[in-house]
């Protein structure tokens, strides 16, 4: 079958690599892709937001499956436009329609969905533009830490967690009064804080049945020891020992299954991935958030562990036979380390020549912020690439990843040195608790 993959980051490179390994694939196109995805498929000269051009491309290339990597096109209704076009009948989109994408596109919608279907999550109140005073008064009734979230998509910058009530109040004013984050901040969620250990669960569904994928833990802050500002993610590990069999069974029974049942009950068709951000609170799972796609950099850790044919799973989604497909997972550990540009997540330089990729032979390199200039690979983003090492245990996977990291060079290369270090099994040592 012919496949179009939409996106250009490390997640999409990992998806392209995994799709290209399928015996079911005839041709893979990536829009817009990056130099890494070009190793596995062809660049698609089409703007997915231009429906007329997209329709022509899908028909000309006889595309059977469209895989949407990032959340933006889904929230904007890409799936709906394809499904509503009679000329594109028979094309399956991996990713929900706009109604289902509201699980990520609106935090208030997601919270109400969870409460409606008895899915464990933190208590919350939502305030709209014009309700600033009500929101400020609500702050007086709750205790620190304060969790303030922009309702819509804010490029990962719309969540403020603070012990300072004045800072929380400023965040409310910035969003509801000053228009920070634009439309995304016109509604604000104030949420009960949860203290525990954070991890992520993933599933794929055809709307009726679902299959659980490997779980992972990501590292959001820029500095070692989880210091400094949040980023898009500086690394990931899969599996993690605190998300053990018993914990994941609770996730399956109390969260994943009720989520799929809830979507059906609410009449929301859903085909694709669901990323469930979790907090392990004393062994009990609570949902922090839903995402309607794979995570990045979690995808770069979980896809190398997925031994099943990904296109076979997509075929199961397309035909409503996902329940008949099998998920086979590699028992080894994957550690993914993100290489960034100096200055990220603030200002950073681009165009720095990258060398050494040819020396990486025992790890995976998934490109993200890269481009070709005069035939040479150069940096073109804040997160440049993710390097994933595999091993029989955490220590060997970390060693594999960091060996490969040292073989790659460019001016301003930055990475965390401690991805996975907090998960080492030592007596009386546990991963640091975090609040959300």
Secondary structure, DSSP 8 states (H G I E B T S, - for coil): -EEEEEE-SHHHHHHHHHHHT-TT-SEEEEEE--TTGGGTSEE----TT-HHHHHHHHHHTTEEEEEE-SSHHHHTTHHHHHHT-GGGTT-EEES--HHHHHHHH-HHHHHHHHHHTT--B--EEEEETT-HHHHHHHHHHS-SSEEEEESS--TT--EEEES-HHHHHHHHHHHHTT-TTGGGGSEEEEE---EEEEEEEEEEE-SS-EEEEEEEEE--EEETTTEEEE-S-SEEEES-TTS-HHHHHHHIIIIIHHHHHHHHHTT----EEEEEEEEEETTEEEEEEEESS--TTHHHHHGGGB-S-HHHHHHHHHHT-GGG----B-SSEEEEEEEEETTTTS------B-B-GGG--SSEEEE-SEEEETTEEEE-SSEEEEEEEEESSHHHHHHHHHHHHHH-B-TTEE--S-TTGGG---TT-----EE-
